[in-house]
């Protein structure tokens, strides 16, 4: 799904960037140029970043227990 129409950035690209270690909006903006024009995608981008970080944390907890 496209999150940033201005730059053609998808949620998958944002999730991949988070998995590569870019965990702040500023880092994602620098890497993908998302949320730099009209700004309508800023909140959605933050939500995706937060969701992906939570997912990674849950996976890490799972592997620590196992």
RAMOGI-V403122 format. One line per field, one symbol per residue. ss: DSSP state (a for helix, b for strand, c for the rest). phi: phi as a letter, one per 40 degrees, with the letter a starting at -180 (. if undefined). psi: psi as a letter, one per 30 degrees, with the letter a starting at -180 (. if undefined). A space follows every 10 residues. Layout:
BEGIN
ss = ???
phi = ???
psi = ???
END
This chain:
BEGIN
ss = cbbbccccbb aaaaaaaaac ccccaaaaaa aacccccccc caaaaaaaaa aaaaaaaaaa aaaaac
phi = .cbbcdbgcb cccccccccc hcbbdccccc cbgcfbbcgc cdccccccdc cccccccccc cccccc
psi = kkejeefhkl eeeeeeeefg fjgleeeeee efglhfcfff feeeeeeeee eeeeeeeeee eefee.
END
